[in-house]
Every structure is written in structure tokens, then in C-alpha cells.
Amino acid sequence: MRILPPGFQAHLDSGTTTLCWCWRLVRRDGLVQGFTDHDRDLEFFDTVFLASTGFTGTEINSSIGLNVDNLDVDGALSSESLNEDDLVAGLYDDAKVEIYRVNWADVSQAFLVQYGSIGEVKRSRVGFTAEVRGLAHYLQQSKGRLFQYSCDAELGDEQCNVDLSDPKYTGRGTITELSGRRIFKAEGLNQFEENWFTRGLLTWISGANRGRSIEVKSNSAVGQLTQLEIWLTLPGPITIGDEFQVQTGCDKQFTTCARKFLNQINYRGFPHMPGNDFIVSYPNIDDANNDGQSQF
């Protein structure tokens, strides 16, 4: 049971209310934004809550126990403070969300109803729907290390220790031909073998997507050029002459770590762990050998 502030409770008990919803977002880059379903902007807690964004919310589903509470928030992509490019770039991924019930006639009466983070975001032609997940969502995430075959380090981090600034792991290219918005040919990378950059990170140095990074799906040689395919369509157009830097990728397997990076000493997986076949195996007698020894 929640106890409301006296002023807010008195307003509810009056029988005539002036209430609205307000959402306060804190992105991972530290930018704070406010939105409201009221018909004019509101300001409290050092945040301006904009009314021109078309924000609306569904019912908040709450439950006892560790189930994740959630709701959906709908909004338009035409706001100056909220646009499709920022959503595509992932700036709102896991953004912190505070949901308030507010007396718009007296904004000092603002009650925090829900606290959570942005989950899945679905986009349409003119709007979006964002899932707001409760704090119990974090209890479902894996913590610490997992006993698994594959490596749990990120290529180049302090556990991996591969130096990605080494020229054999990083290249720089310039786009010369386009085949849609995800496939293109580039010069400057013909010294690298096929699929050297698969699962690697491509960062744009110039053009409409300058500063954005995207994962590489595959790369192959086409004469003296290199064809690359990226996983997702970028918000800005890719044009001939755009420059980029691309880093090699890793599939997190032990053989790749040993052969490609000579870094098996820092491998963070368990490549020799027993598999399911070993777990379900049982002793049996090899009658063909007739030696009476148990075989596994």
C-alpha cells in the first residue's frame, strides 16, 4: 500500500481533479527529457515536460513478487527533441524512466508512480511504441561469469588484451559503389582476407552517419575492391566517398582466439568443458572385443 503526500491525497479526496501523466527520461548519454499527455508544457524537478510530442501510455501492470511490471508508451517521431535517428542510433536503449501522476494546476503535487527503463522499441512510419520495464527486469539478467564454451570478453577490452590499433586488425576504407543501404564496395581494404571483418565494428568517419558505429555482417573481395554488408540500415544515407574505419571481428571461439589473434592465454571461455554427450553417457561392455572391460 502506498501512502500519498497529504497535499496530493487532499486533491484526490476533493472529488474534482486536474491530473495528467508525465514521463521523465534520462538517456545513457546523460540527456534528460520530459514529456506529458497534458495540453501544455509543465515544469517541475528542474525538468520541462513537453506537451507537443503526442505521448500516451497504456495501463501499468503491477504484480506481487518478482514478475516484471511494464507498460507501453506511444509517441510521434516529429518532435524536435525525439526523432527516429536517435531511436535507431540506440540512444534510448535502457534509458531510465520516471512516471509521475501530476496535478497540472499545482505541479508541486507530483507523485512518482513507476520507475523503470526503456525496453523494446517498435517504429512505424510516423510514430513509435516503447516498452517501459520495471526494476525487476534487471533480476533476469545474467550477472558474473557463465560456464560456457564461448568467450565472455569483448574483443579488445581489458580481459581480452588484443590491441585493435594494430594495423593488421583495423583498416580504413572509402566507398566507391553502392548496392542498397546495407551493401557497398570500398577501396583501401584489399590487403585483408575474406570475412576478416565479420562481426567487427565499422565506424563512419565522414558523411551523414559520421560518428555512428554498426556491426559488419560479412566482407568479401571483388577484384581490387572489398564488398561489405552491415547488419542494420543506418538513419542517414550512405554515399560514394564516405570514409570509415573498420575493426576485425571475433566469433568468441577458442580456435579463432588461438589462430587469428594468438591470444589463447587470455581466452575467457571453457573450451574443454564436457558436453551433453558426456553427461548422458553410461558404461557398457564391448562384446565385440570380449575383453570384459567397460567402455564409455
N, C-alpha and C positions, 0 to 999 in steps of 0.2 A: 504494500500500500504506500502510495506517495503522498507526502504532506506538501500542499501548495503554499507558497508565500501568502501571508494574510491579505495583502492588497489584491492579489490575483484571485484568491478564493472569494473575497468580498465582491469582486466584479462578476464572477460566475453566479454567486448567490443573488445578485440583483435582478436576475430574470431577463435583462436586456444586455446582450454582449456585443462587443465590437472586436471580434477575433480574426486573426489571419495566421497563416503559416509562413515561417521564414527559415531559410537554409543558409548556413554559413560554411563555405568550403575553404579548406587550406590545402593547396596543392603541394606536391613533393618539392617543388622549387621555392616554396615559401610564400607564394602569392595567395592573398586572402580575398575571397569574393563572397558577396551576399546576394540572395535572391528572395523574392517574396511573391505570393499569389495575390497580394493586395493591389489596389488600382493606383497607388502612388508609392514613391520611394520612402523607405523608413531608415532611420539611423539609430543604432544603439550598440553598445560594446565596441565602440570605435570602428564600426563597420557600416557601410552604406548597403542596404538591401534593395536591389533594383527591382522595379515592378514591370519593366518592359521586356522581360525575357520569356514570358509565356510559361513560366514554371508551374507545374501542377504535380501533386503527389497522390499516390494511392493510399489505402488504409495501411497502417503499421501493424504487422502481425507479430505479436509477442507471445512467448510461451515460457512455462516454468521449466527449469533445467538448463541443459547446455545446447539446446537447439538454436540455430542461428535466426535471429529476428531480422526481418527485411521488409522493404517496400520498394516501389519503383517511382522514379521521378521522371516526368516528361517535360521537354523543353524545346524551344525553337533554336535553330542554328544561325539566326540572323542578328543576334545581339553582338555589339561591338566587344563585349567582354567575354563572350563564349562563342567560339566558332569551330567549324569542322576540322580545320587544320590542327588546332590544339588537341582535339579528341584523337585524331589519327596519330599524332606525334606521341601519344601516351602521357601527356602532361596531367591528365586527370586520373590515371591509374592509381588506385589505392589512396586517393585524396581523402583527407579527414573531413567528415561531415557532422555538423551540429544542427539539429532540427528543433526549432522553437515554436511554441504556441504563444502568440503575442497579442496584447491589446493595442491595436493600432491607434487608438485615441490617447493612450498613455503608454509609450514604449518602455517605460521603466518596469512595467508589468510583463516581463518576458520569462517564460518557463521552459527550461530545457527538457524536451520530451524524449529525444533519442540521440545517441552518439554512435557513429559508426564510420564506415569507409565506402568509397565507390568500388563496386564490383564490375560485373559485366555491363558493357555499354553497347547498345544497338542503335545504328544510324539508319535513317530513311532519307528521302530526298530533301525534306525541309525540316526535319526535327530529329530528336534522339530520345531514347529511353535508357536511363541509368539505374542500375540496381544499387540500393544502399543496404549494406550488410551490417549487422550488429557486431559488437565486440567479440561475441562467442565464435565468430568466423576464424579468428586467429588461433583458437584452440585446436582447429582442424588442420593447421599447417604443421609440416614436419619440422622438428627442432633438433639441432645437433646433427651428428653424422648417421648415415644409414649403412647397414651391412649389405652391400650390393656389388655387382661386378664392375659397373662403370665408375669413373672418377667423379667426385663431387666438387672438384675445384673448377674455377673459371680460368680459361686459358689466359696466362699472363699475370694472374693475381699472386699474392704473397705465398700461397700454398703451392702453386704451380711453378713459379720462378722462371718460366720461359720469357726471354727478352723479346718482346714483339717489335722493338725498334730495330732489331737486326734486319738488314735489307733482304735476307732470304725468307723472312716471314711477312714482310709488308711491301706492298707495291703502290704505285701511283699511276693512274690512267686518265685518258681523255676520251670522251665519247665521240665516235665517228659515224655510227649508224644506229638507227632505232628500229625496233620491231615490236611496237606497242609500248605500254607504260611500265613493263617489268623486265623486258628483254632488250639488250642493247649490245653493240660491239664497241670495243675500245682499243686504243693503241697504248703501248708502253708496258704491257704485261706479258709479252710473248716469251719471256725467259722462264715463266712459271709453268709447271706441268698441269695437265687436266685435273680439274676438281681440287686443285691446291687450295682454293679459297672457299670451297663448300663449307657451310656453317660458320664462315668468317663474318667479320663486321665491316661493312662498307660505309664510309663517312664522306659526305659531299663537301668539297672544298669551295665550289662556286656554283652559281645557278640559283634557281628558285628554291631549292632544298638545302641550301648551304647550312652546314652545322648539324643536319639531321643524319642519323645513322640507321641502317637497315641490314638485316641478315641476308647473306648470299645463299641462294638455293643451289646453284651449280655454276661452273665455269668450264669452258672448252675452247680449244684452239680452232680458229677459222682462218687458215693462211697465216699471215703475219699479225692478224688481229686476235683478240680474245673476246669471246661471247660470254656475257654474264647474265644470269637470271636472278632476280631478287624475289623474296617471298611475298611482299605486300606492295600494293600500289601506293606511291607517295602522294602527299597532298598537293605538292607543286609539280608542274610539268618538267619532264626531263628533256633537255635539248642538246643538239650536237654542239660540242665544245665544252660541255660541263666537265669539270675535273673532280676527281675523287681519290680517296685513299682507301685501300682495302687490305685487311689483315687475313692471314691464313686461318683456317678453321680446324676444329678438333672434334672427333666423334666420341671422345672420352673412353676409348678402348685401350687396353694395355699395349697391344701390338702397335697401335698408332703412336702412343706416347714413346715407345722404345725406338721405333724405326724413323718416324718423322721428326721427332724432337730430341731424341737421345736423352730423355728425361724420366726414364722409368724409376729412378730413385725417389722422385717426388710424386709418383702416381698415388692418387688418393682413393682408389677403389680396392676391391678384394678379388683379383682375377682368378685366384685358386680356391675360392670357396666352393664347397660341394653343391652340386645341383640337385634337382628333383629326382633324377635317375638314381643317384646315390642314396638319397633319403628313403626311397621306396624299395630299394634292393633288399634281398634276403639271401642267406646261404642256401646252396643246393649242391647235390652230388652229381658230378660229371660221370655218368655211367659209361660214356664212350671211352674215357681214359681208364675207368675201372681201377683207379688208384686209391679210392676211399677218401680223398682229400676234398674238403669243402671248397666250392668255387663261388665267387661273388660277381 
